[in-house]
Amino acid sequence: MNERSPKGVAPDAFEREVITDLDEKTPDQPKGMPLHQRILIGLLSGAALGVGVNLAFGGNDSRVVWVVANVTEPVGQLFLRLLLMIVVPLVFSSLVVGVAGIGDIRKLGRIGLKSFAYTFVISAISVAIGLTLANTIRPGERISEQTAAALEQRYGSDAVKRVEEAKRAETATDSVPLQVIKSIVPTNPISAIASETPNMLHLMFFALMLGIALTLVTEQTAAPLIHVLQSLYEVSAKIIDIVMKLAPFAVACLLFNNAARFGLDLLGALAWFVVTVLVGLAIHMFGVYSLSVYLLSRISPLEFFRRIKTVMITAFSTSSSNATLPTALRVSEENLGVPREINSFVLTVGATANQNGTALYEGVTVLFLAQLAGVDLSLGQQIMVAYLAILGGIGTAGVPSGSIPFIVLVLANIGVNPALIAIIIGVDRILDMCRTTLNVTGDITAATYVARSEGYRLLEESGETGQELEAVVAERGAD
């Protein structure tokens, strides 16, 4: 770590050094614009161009469809697939080495308990914010029957498909405890990661078990495997450096796709729903998280958000916690100073289990559709929705629109027609980008809390930058 850390450089130069410079041996400082600025320019350019094209030609124009299908979508998917390609080796090596580096099973248990306790409390707060706003604004009562009917017709076929998928997933005959065990413990860890969408819970469980076992054998036995996995982590991180070179262009393409094909009329039709969700996400992001990093992690909130901006922009662009994980691991360790053994555990588990934005969104969406259907939920039913939303935030897949199947099941349980999900499908991707940003930020917030509670000094706790960070890292490595 300290071999890669710059000496006495400003944060933006630090970011260029650790993320965008492919040759860490070069004596000269990396030149050019910082990565986050280039990504932000790509994001704004793609969104502006997409909106302009949409207004000029319409989202269904044959020329727009051709450009998206043959130019911008392939570039965006290339970037996403490259990031997802490296998730498995990076997560596996990082988690095994991190757990082995802790070296104490009791300390590992303590870190795990703190992580899950923090996740549950913060998720409960996020759901409470969402339900309070939904009950106050009541967005479901502000949409006309004609608009609702038009949206159902427009997205009805997609909704039917989502409902059928959710029903098939619900037809398991196993008891609830057995379902939980099967969802966490793999019988074959290789098959768990061999599919198009790897089972990250299975991968993490196997990595945890392997890391724990490495702490229980002799150092002579464990050292060779740890060295191999450490090398795998470093090589994976280098691949991330290379992939992130494509980020500004890919982000522009991804935003163009969403803006050009998006029905802008939907924002007007569902304005109150969109506003309710965005206000809730903003309160949680800049209120709850700011208080958390200030009071629990002892970090300046402004400095915290400034140092993770690359992660936030990547999460917003990709709409995937899993795709953002490699960047989050690098930035949290190198820009905030979170030790790798804590970073690897909290962030990898958090990509699946700590999704506050998803929990908030699920709560608001269920109440919105219930209000729209004229179903008045009692206090007890809303408490049940809150409980299910918290569980949904913990168990929802870290992929785009991963919360839709869960919302379908909750609607069925409270007596609301699941087909009403068609009404929000059109705006789900845009809101998914926002809630994914909150999810990933929450993972890093949790990592800083756990690290601080374990007695580690973090960046900006006392105003450290550059040289001071290197001294902290070197001191930590010596320990």
Secondary structure as the mmCIF struct_conf table of DSSP 4:
data_model
#
loop_
_struct_conf.conf_type_id
_struct_conf.id
_struct_conf.beg_label_comp_id
_struct_conf.beg_label_asym_id
_struct_conf.beg_label_seq_id
_struct_conf.end_label_comp_id
_struct_conf.end_label_asym_id
_struct_conf.end_label_seq_id
TURN_TY1_P TURN_TY1_P1 ASN A 2 ARG A 4
BEND BEND1 SER A 5 SER A 5
BEND BEND2 LYS A 7 GLY A 8
HELX_RH_AL_P HELX_RH_AL_P1 PRO A 11 GLU A 15
HELX_RH_PI_P HELX_RH_PI_P1 ARG A 16 THR A 20
BEND BEND3 LEU A 22 LEU A 22
TURN_TY1_P TURN_TY1_P2 GLU A 24 LYS A 25
BEND BEND4 PRO A 27 ASP A 28
HELX_LH_PP_P HELX_LH_PP_P1 GLN A 29 LYS A 31
BEND BEND5 GLY A 32 MET A 33
HELX_RH_AL_P HELX_RH_AL_P2 LEU A 35 PHE A 57
TURN_TY1_P TURN_TY1_P3 GLY A 59 ASN A 60
HELX_RH_AL_P HELX_RH_AL_P3 SER A 62 VAL A 67
HELX_RH_PI_P HELX_RH_PI_P2 VAL A 68 THR A 72
HELX_RH_AL_P HELX_RH_AL_P4 GLU A 73 ILE A 102
HELX_RH_AL_P HELX_RH_AL_P5 ILE A 105 ILE A 137
HELX_RH_3T_P HELX_RH_3T_P1 PRO A 139 ARG A 142
BEND BEND6 ILE A 143 ILE A 143
HELX_RH_AL_P HELX_RH_AL_P6 GLU A 145 GLU A 170
BEND BEND7 ASP A 174 ASP A 174
HELX_RH_AL_P HELX_RH_AL_P7 VAL A 176 ILE A 184
BEND BEND8 VAL A 185 VAL A 185
BEND BEND9 THR A 187 THR A 187
HELX_RH_AL_P HELX_RH_AL_P8 PRO A 189 ALA A 194
BEND BEND10 SER A 195 THR A 197
HELX_RH_AL_P HELX_RH_AL_P9 MET A 200 LEU A 216
BEND BEND11 VAL A 217 VAL A 217
HELX_RH_AL_P HELX_RH_AL_P10 GLU A 219 MET A 244
TURN_TY1_P TURN_TY1_P4 LYS A 245 LEU A 246
HELX_RH_AL_P HELX_RH_AL_P11 ALA A 247 ARG A 261
BEND BEND12 PHE A 262 PHE A 262
TURN_TY1_P TURN_TY1_P5 LEU A 264 LEU A 264
HELX_RH_AL_P HELX_RH_AL_P12 ASP A 265 ALA A 269
TURN_TY1_P TURN_TY1_P6 LEU A 270 LEU A 270
HELX_RH_AL_P HELX_RH_AL_P13 ALA A 271 ILE A 283
HELX_RH_PI_P HELX_RH_PI_P3 HIS A 284 VAL A 288
HELX_RH_AL_P HELX_RH_AL_P14 TYR A 289 LEU A 295
TURN_TY1_P TURN_TY1_P7 LEU A 296 LEU A 296
BEND BEND13 SER A 297 SER A 297
HELX_RH_AL_P HELX_RH_AL_P15 PRO A 301 ARG A 307
TURN_TY1_P TURN_TY1_P8 ILE A 308 ILE A 308
HELX_RH_AL_P HELX_RH_AL_P16 LYS A 309 THR A 318
HELX_RH_AL_P HELX_RH_AL_P17 SER A 321 LEU A 336
HELX_RH_AL_P HELX_RH_AL_P18 ARG A 340 ALA A 353
HELX_RH_AL_P HELX_RH_AL_P19 ASN A 356 LEU A 372
TURN_TY1_P TURN_TY1_P9 ALA A 373 GLY A 374
HELX_RH_AL_P HELX_RH_AL_P20 LEU A 379 GLY A 395
BEND BEND14 THR A 396 THR A 396
BEND BEND15 GLY A 398 VAL A 399
TURN_TY1_P TURN_TY1_P10 PRO A 400 SER A 403
HELX_RH_AL_P HELX_RH_AL_P21 ILE A 404 ASN A 413
TURN_TY1_P TURN_TY1_P11 ILE A 414 GLY A 415
HELX_RH_3T_P HELX_RH_3T_P2 PRO A 418 ILE A 421
HELX_RH_AL_P HELX_RH_AL_P22 ALA A 422 SER A 453
TURN_TY1_P TURN_TY1_P12 GLU A 454 GLY A 455
TURN_TY1_P TURN_TY1_P13 LEU A 459 GLU A 460
BEND BEND16 GLU A 461 GLY A 463
TURN_TY1_P TURN_TY1_P14 GLY A 466 GLY A 466
HELX_RH_AL_P HELX_RH_AL_P23 GLN A 467 ALA A 478
#
